[in-house]
Amino acid sequence: MDSIILRENESITAGGLVFDLDSLYAYLERLPDPRQPKGVRYPLAVILVLILLAKLGGQDQPRGIAEWVAHRQAALVRLLKLERERVPHYCTYLRVLKQLDPHFFEQLMGQYQRSQIPPGREVVISLDGKTLRGPIPAGEMRGVHLLAAYLPGSGLVLMQVQVGTHENEIGAAPSLLRHLDLEGAIVIGDALHTQREISREIVQAGGDFIWTVKGNQARTQWAIQKLFVHEVANLKRGVPLSPDFQRVSHTSKGHGRLEKRTLMVSPLLNDYLDWPHMAQVYRLEREVWHPQGMTRQVVYGLTSLPPPKASPKRLLQLVRGYWAIENGLHYRRDVTLHEDATRASVGHTGHNLAIFNNLVIALCLSNDYRHVAQARRLFDAKPEIALELITRA
């Protein structure tokens, strides 16, 4: 092998593959190998990179991953500088996916994704859970349920934890957030996460929260709803808003429909409601006109963000951005990456494949490949481009 001059931030594998010390490859090398040392022919990082390359190339089932790699054996041996002239067998991928500890894998990949946040950028974290409906273990009623902390727009999953069979997201959320640096962050969640204790913990950690309030906090919902009744009635009669209320509206058009969102906020309940660190309550009305007619929905919520930090316009943007987790993460995992169609229930296979799905989305979006399906077609034809995303910071 010819001599290679490494830069300060680079390292090299035994075969001669050069990678950045801050790259995804470097993080994969830190994972402990769950296999018995005897008989191991390929380093764990190499197997994980091959799986990731196959997924970036459009393969989502374990069998398809193995075949994709086998059909590109000569090219991948050359690209990865493999010491052996052959690639791993299908059973090797299954063994690794089944045995790899998803908890440690999640933690390490969360550290990698957090390292991709540009310095000084505002961190807005959407909390939401998803059940893996494909890999349902024998004897169980549901698949693995994962709660994710997601950055809308960037595609980064900062952390993901498994929700136990006999618990719900309320119990898992504090554990998830304790793995994150919440200093200056804004955490947004649906009504399930609207809990006093988690609100207190977020603010104590230096962050802020925005919650939707529904029936699980019936008294709080009733108080917020009652507060806005008089002002809404006055607006319909053409009477200006009272001084302690503010309002903003935004209309958008797309996908064959017209949508108007109107947000009204007030700090009047700060001393009345027994909610830690509450600074404002809000009323959000959504009116949608489409070919079938018109629909209207009203939701209520509260936040620790005071008016100087979150004007009605800014709060409306933040609340709307929360739903990006459905289209930006869950939809892509289900529709583009076929997560629920992947029947892999042995050991930790389903959970580990979900981690790979998060990585695929993050690698695409954080490198300006906004259309994930289109990007995968490119990586299928040119795996060297995908490898560059993995080995370079």
Secondary structure, 3 states (H helix, E strand, C coil): CCCCCCCCCEEECCCCCEEECCCHHHHHCCCCCCCCCCCCCCCHHHHHHHHHHHHHCCCCCHHHHHHHHHHCHHHHHHHCCCCCCCCCCHHHHHHHHHHCCHHHHHHHHHHHHHHCCCCCCCCEEEEEEEECCCCCCCCCCCCCEEEEEEECCCCEEEEEEEECCCCCHHHHHHHHHHCCCCCCCEEEECHHHCCHHHHHHHHHCCCEEEEEECHHHHHHHHHHHHHHHHHHHHHHCCCCCCCCCEEEEEEEEECCEEEEEEEEEECCCCCCCCCCCCCEEEEEEEEEEECCEEEEEEEEEEECCCCCCCCHHHHHHHHHHHCHHHHHHHHHHHHHCCHHHCCCCCCCHHHHHHHHHHHHHHHHHCCCCCCHHHHHHHHHHCHHHHHHHHHCC
